[in-house]
Amino acid sequence: MKLFRFLFSTALLLVAMGLGACDSNSDNTTDSPDNSGPNEEVVRDASKLSLDKTLDVVTWNLEWFGAPQNSRHASSFDQQLKAVSKKIKEIDADIYAFQELVVDDLNGNYLNDLLDELNAEGDIWEGVYGDKYSFFFYASSTEYPAQRLSYVYKKRTVNLISSHSMFEDVYMGRDTYYIEDYTGYSKTFWASGRLPFMLNVEVTIAGEKIDLKLVNIHAKCCGGSSTRRKADADYLKLQLDTNYDSDNVIVLGDYNDYISSSMDGGASPYKSFYSNNNEKFKHIFGQGIDHISISNELYDEFDILSNNTTKYDDHISDHDPHMVRFLIRD
């Protein structure tokens, strides 16, 4: 999309004949909140824009939401539910990408509980979760409930077109012996089934519409696994380049590694995403192992704003929410 430029005139055309004299007290300027000169591009400060003017997107790993017995920060689900729903309302973003939200037949559907809590005072929020999760080919257990990738979004601004777990046609579980163009061990592809979850939406912000694809990831964890993360990231990048090259794409979530280098030493597993001087993807925000990256189709919508990234401190999870803001213009 094209960068939106704000142009204004700093002088009034004076017509002497037949129209009378101009007001002698006029300073002959057009009001501008940014005090910019003629033909200058206005750089907008996101911190001074109300949320209804921007597209606001959050990633947050909820640390075993729905299974507090496995969390180091919550003693009950009620504590998780109240804290997370309060933070969602406080941030008031358009789209949230969550990791580690429990949904399975044995342990319960905690996305529904979250939506019920959020919508207690009005029908505002909707949500979806991915079909695939780590070791989906085993029976559910109380010791290791199914951690899902999920989204929650505002119905007023976000229209769901579709959602799906990516690569479910190539990864069948522990009996997957070969994946074309994949350099890793196929049996343990994407944390043994924690497949990237794509949300395809049409977003309407301040009267402007944009089609958007979000890719929510929760990469293989921990030190000693950077080779697996690199194989998974390289495969994801290849598929995005091949199949979504002209789409507005946001890749966000728990990358479980750093961007400048790897926790195991050497280059970051995500180096391929930002090759050729950010030709196709740019890392725009992240601290530690949680990150947000965008495709080049969104560079202008991000770069036009200043102060457009925020980390929110929270104590219900071992991760904090991260938000980015975009100014959508034709």
C-alpha positions as CSV (number, residue, x, y, z in Angstrom):
1,M,0.0,0.0,0.0
2,K,1.1,3.6,-0.6
3,L,2.4,5.8,2.1
4,F,-0.2,8.4,3.0
5,R,1.0,11.9,2.9
6,F,-0.5,14.9,4.6
7,L,-0.2,18.0,2.4
8,F,-1.4,21.4,3.3
9,S,-1.1,25.0,2.1
10,T,0.5,27.7,4.3
11,A,-0.8,30.7,2.4
12,L,-4.2,32.1,1.4
13,L,-4.8,33.3,-2.1
14,L,-5.7,37.0,-1.8
15,V,-8.3,38.3,-4.3
16,A,-8.4,42.0,-4.3
17,M,-10.8,42.9,-7.1
18,G,-14.5,42.4,-6.3
19,L,-14.1,40.4,-3.1
20,G,-13.1,43.1,-0.6
21,A,-10.2,43.2,1.8
22,C,-9.0,40.3,3.9
23,D,-9.2,40.2,7.6
24,S,-6.1,42.2,8.8
25,N,-5.7,39.9,11.9
26,S,-5.3,36.8,9.8
27,D,-1.8,35.1,10.0
28,N,-2.5,33.5,6.6
29,T,-1.7,30.0,7.7
30,T,-3.6,26.7,7.9
31,D,-3.8,25.1,11.4
32,S,-1.7,22.0,11.7
33,P,-1.3,20.0,14.9
34,D,2.2,19.0,13.8
35,N,3.4,22.5,12.8
36,S,4.8,21.1,9.6
37,G,5.9,23.3,6.7
38,P,4.4,23.1,3.2
39,N,4.7,19.8,1.4
40,E,6.3,18.1,4.4
41,E,5.3,14.6,5.3
42,V,3.7,14.5,8.8
43,V,5.2,11.8,11.0
44,R,2.4,10.7,13.3
45,D,3.0,9.8,16.9
46,A,1.0,6.6,17.8
47,S,1.0,7.5,21.5
48,K,-1.1,10.6,20.6
49,L,-3.6,8.7,18.4
50,S,-6.7,7.1,19.8
51,L,-6.9,3.3,19.2
52,D,-9.8,3.6,16.8
53,K,-7.4,5.3,14.3
54,T,-4.9,2.4,14.1
55,L,-4.7,-1.3,13.7
56,D,-3.4,-2.7,16.9
57,V,-2.0,-6.2,17.2
58,V,-0.7,-8.1,20.2
59,T,1.2,-11.3,20.8
60,W,1.2,-13.0,24.2
61,N,2.2,-16.4,25.5
62,L,-0.3,-17.1,28.3
63,E,1.8,-19.8,30.0
64,W,-0.6,-22.8,30.4
65,F,-3.8,-20.8,30.3
66,G,-6.4,-23.4,31.5
67,A,-3.8,-25.6,33.2
68,P,-2.6,-23.5,36.2
69,Q,-1.0,-26.5,37.8
70,N,1.7,-26.3,35.2
71,S,2.1,-22.5,35.5
72,R,4.7,-20.8,37.7
73,H,2.6,-17.6,37.9
74,A,-0.9,-18.7,38.7
75,S,-2.5,-20.8,41.4
76,S,-5.9,-21.2,39.9
77,F,-7.7,-20.8,36.6
78,D,-9.9,-18.1,38.0
79,Q,-6.8,-16.1,38.7
80,Q,-5.6,-16.6,35.1
81,L,-9.0,-15.8,33.6
82,K,-9.5,-12.5,35.6
83,A,-5.9,-11.3,34.9
84,V,-5.8,-12.1,31.2
85,S,-9.3,-10.7,30.4
86,K,-8.5,-7.6,32.4
87,K,-5.3,-7.1,30.4
88,I,-7.0,-7.7,27.1
89,K,-9.6,-5.0,27.9
90,E,-6.9,-2.6,29.2
91,I,-4.8,-2.9,26.1
92,D,-7.9,-2.8,23.9
93,A,-6.2,-4.0,20.7
94,D,-7.9,-5.3,17.6
95,I,-6.3,-8.7,17.4
96,Y,-4.5,-10.9,19.9
97,A,-2.4,-13.9,19.0
98,F,-2.0,-16.2,22.0
99,Q,0.2,-19.2,22.6
100,E,-0.3,-21.9,25.3
101,L,-4.1,-21.7,25.6
102,V,-5.5,-25.1,26.6
103,V,-8.3,-26.7,24.5
104,D,-8.9,-30.4,24.4
105,D,-11.7,-32.9,25.0
106,L,-10.3,-34.1,28.3
107,N,-9.2,-30.9,30.0
108,G,-11.7,-28.4,28.6
109,N,-12.1,-25.5,26.1
110,Y,-10.6,-22.5,27.9
111,L,-10.9,-20.2,24.9
112,N,-14.7,-20.4,25.3
113,D,-14.3,-19.4,29.0
114,L,-12.1,-16.5,28.0
115,L,-14.6,-15.3,25.4
116,D,-17.5,-15.6,27.9
117,E,-15.6,-13.5,30.4
118,L,-14.7,-10.9,27.8
119,N,-18.3,-10.7,26.5
120,A,-20.0,-10.6,29.8
121,E,-21.0,-7.0,29.2
122,G,-21.6,-7.2,25.4
123,D,-21.0,-9.2,22.3
124,I,-17.6,-7.6,21.4
125,W,-15.0,-10.4,20.9
126,E,-14.7,-13.6,18.8
127,G,-11.9,-16.2,18.8
128,V,-10.5,-19.2,17.0
129,Y,-7.9,-21.8,17.8
130,G,-5.7,-24.1,15.7
131,D,-6.4,-27.7,15.0
132,K,-2.8,-28.9,15.6
133,Y,-0.6,-28.9,18.6
134,S,2.4,-30.7,19.9
135,F,1.9,-34.5,19.9
136,F,-1.7,-34.1,18.6
137,F,-1.4,-37.8,17.5
138,Y,-1.4,-39.0,21.1
139,A,-4.4,-39.2,23.5
140,S,-5.0,-36.1,25.7
141,S,-3.7,-36.2,29.2
142,T,-4.1,-34.2,32.3
143,E,-0.3,-34.0,32.7
144,Y,0.2,-32.3,29.3
145,P,-3.0,-30.7,28.1
146,A,-3.1,-29.5,24.5
147,Q,-1.5,-26.1,24.2
148,R,-3.2,-24.3,21.3
149,L,-2.3,-21.4,19.1
150,S,-5.3,-19.1,19.1
151,Y,-6.6,-15.6,18.3
152,V,-9.1,-13.3,19.9
153,Y,-10.3,-10.3,17.9
154,K,-12.8,-7.4,17.9
155,K,-15.9,-8.1,15.9
156,R,-16.3,-4.4,15.2
157,T,-13.1,-4.1,13.3
158,V,-12.1,-7.6,12.2
159,N,-14.0,-9.8,9.8
160,L,-12.9,-13.4,9.7
161,I,-12.3,-14.9,6.3
162,S,-10.6,-18.1,7.2
163,S,-8.2,-19.8,9.6
164,H,-6.1,-22.9,9.4
165,S,-3.1,-24.7,10.8
166,M,-0.4,-24.4,8.1
167,F,1.3,-27.5,6.7
168,E,-1.2,-30.0,8.1
169,D,-1.2,-31.6,4.6
170,V,2.5,-32.4,4.9
171,Y,2.9,-33.3,8.6
172,M,0.9,-36.3,9.6
173,G,2.5,-36.9,13.0
174,R,5.2,-39.3,14.1
175,D,4.8,-41.4,10.9
176,T,5.9,-38.4,8.7
177,Y,9.1,-39.7,7.0
178,Y,9.7,-37.0,4.4
179,I,8.7,-33.3,3.8
180,E,9.9,-31.9,0.5
181,D,12.3,-28.9,0.9
182,Y,12.5,-29.4,4.7
183,T,16.0,-29.7,6.1
184,G,15.1,-31.0,9.5
185,Y,14.0,-34.3,10.9
186,S,10.4,-34.7,9.5
187,K,9.1,-36.7,12.5
188,T,9.6,-33.7,14.8
189,F,8.5,-31.0,12.4
190,W,7.4,-27.7,14.1
191,A,7.7,-28.9,17.7
192,S,6.2,-32.3,16.8
193,G,2.9,-30.8,15.5
194,R,2.7,-27.2,16.9
195,L,2.0,-26.0,13.4
196,P,1.9,-22.2,12.6
197,F,-1.7,-21.0,12.8
198,M,-2.8,-18.6,10.0
199,L,-5.6,-16.1,10.4
200,N,-7.0,-14.6,7.2
201,V,-9.0,-11.4,7.9
202,E,-10.4,-8.2,6.5
203,V,-9.8,-5.3,8.9
204,T,-11.7,-2.0,8.9
205,I,-10.0,0.9,10.7
206,A,-11.2,4.5,10.5
207,G,-13.1,3.7,7.3
208,E,-10.1,2.1,5.6
209,K,-10.0,-1.7,4.8
210,I,-7.1,-4.0,4.5
211,D,-6.7,-7.8,4.0
212,L,-4.3,-9.3,6.4
213,K,-2.8,-12.7,7.1
214,L,-1.3,-13.3,10.6
215,V,0.9,-16.3,11.3
216,N,1.0,-17.3,14.9
217,I,4.0,-19.4,15.9
218,H,5.2,-21.2,19.0
219,A,8.6,-22.6,18.0
220,K,10.5,-25.5,19.6
221,C,11.7,-24.4,23.0
222,C,14.9,-24.3,24.9
223,G,18.6,-24.4,24.4
224,G,20.0,-27.1,22.2
225,S,17.1,-26.9,19.7
226,S,18.2,-24.0,17.5
227,T,18.9,-26.4,14.6
228,R,15.3,-27.5,14.7
229,R,14.1,-23.9,15.0
230,K,16.2,-23.0,11.9
231,A,14.8,-25.8,9.8
232,D,11.2,-24.9,10.8
233,A,11.8,-21.2,10.2
234,D,13.4,-21.7,6.8
235,Y,10.5,-23.9,5.7
236,L,8.0,-21.3,6.9
237,K,9.8,-18.6,5.1
238,L,10.0,-20.6,1.8
239,Q,6.3,-21.3,1.9
240,L,5.4,-17.7,2.6
241,D,7.6,-16.5,-0.2
242,T,6.1,-19.1,-2.5
243,N,2.4,-18.8,-1.7
244,Y,1.9,-15.4,0.0
245,D,4.4,-13.2,-1.7
246,S,2.1,-10.3,-2.4
247,D,0.0,-10.5,0.8
248,N,0.1,-8.4,3.9
249,V,1.6,-10.8,6.4
250,I,2.4,-10.5,10.1
251,V,4.5,-13.4,11.7
252,L,4.2,-13.1,15.4
253,G,4.4,-15.2,18.6
254,D,6.9,-17.1,20.7
255,Y,9.9,-17.6,18.5
256,N,11.8,-19.2,21.4
257,D,15.1,-17.7,20.3
258,Y,16.7,-14.4,19.7
259,I,16.9,-12.3,16.5
260,S,20.4,-10.9,16.7
261,S,21.9,-14.3,17.4
262,S,20.9,-17.7,18.8
263,M,20.7,-18.7,22.4
264,D,22.9,-21.7,21.3
265,G,25.5,-19.4,19.8
266,G,26.0,-18.5,16.2
267,A,23.4,-17.0,13.9
268,S,19.7,-16.6,14.8
269,P,17.5,-19.4,13.4
270,Y,15.4,-16.6,11.9
271,K,18.3,-15.1,9.9
272,S,16.7,-16.1,6.6
273,F,13.6,-14.0,7.3
274,Y,15.7,-10.8,7.3
275,S,18.2,-11.6,4.5
276,N,19.0,-9.2,1.7
277,N,18.5,-6.1,3.9
278,N,14.9,-6.9,4.9
279,E,13.8,-7.3,1.3
280,K,10.7,-9.3,2.1
281,F,10.4,-9.3,5.9
282,K,11.4,-7.0,8.7
283,H,11.7,-7.6,12.4
284,I,9.8,-4.7,13.9
285,F,9.4,-5.6,17.6
286,G,10.4,-8.1,20.2
287,Q,12.2,-8.6,23.5
288,G,13.8,-11.9,24.4
289,I,12.1,-14.7,22.6
290,D,8.7,-13.0,21.7
291,H,8.8,-11.2,18.3
292,I,6.7,-9.6,15.6
293,S,7.8,-9.4,12.0
294,I,6.0,-8.0,8.9
295,S,6.2,-8.5,5.2
296,N,7.3,-5.6,2.9
297,E,3.7,-4.8,2.0
298,L,3.2,-3.4,5.5
299,Y,6.4,-1.4,5.8
300,D,4.8,1.9,5.1
301,E,1.8,1.3,7.4
302,F,4.3,0.6,10.2
303,D,7.0,3.1,9.4
304,I,4.7,6.1,9.1
305,L,4.1,6.0,12.9
306,S,6.5,6.7,15.7
307,N,6.1,5.3,19.2
308,N,4.1,2.4,17.7
309,T,5.4,-0.5,19.8
310,T,4.7,-1.3,23.4
311,K,5.5,-4.0,25.9
312,Y,3.0,-4.4,28.7
313,D,4.3,-5.7,32.0
314,D,2.2,-8.5,33.4
315,H,2.7,-11.1,36.1
316,I,0.2,-13.9,35.2
317,S,2.6,-15.5,32.7
318,D,6.3,-15.9,32.1
319,H,5.8,-13.8,29.0
320,D,4.5,-10.2,28.6
321,P,2.1,-8.9,25.9
322,H,3.7,-7.0,23.0
323,M,1.7,-4.7,20.8
324,V,2.4,-3.0,17.5
325,R,0.3,-0.3,15.8
326,F,-0.3,0.4,12.1
327,L,-1.8,3.4,10.3
328,I,-3.9,2.0,7.4
329,R,-4.2,4.3,4.4
330,D,-4.7,3.9,0.7
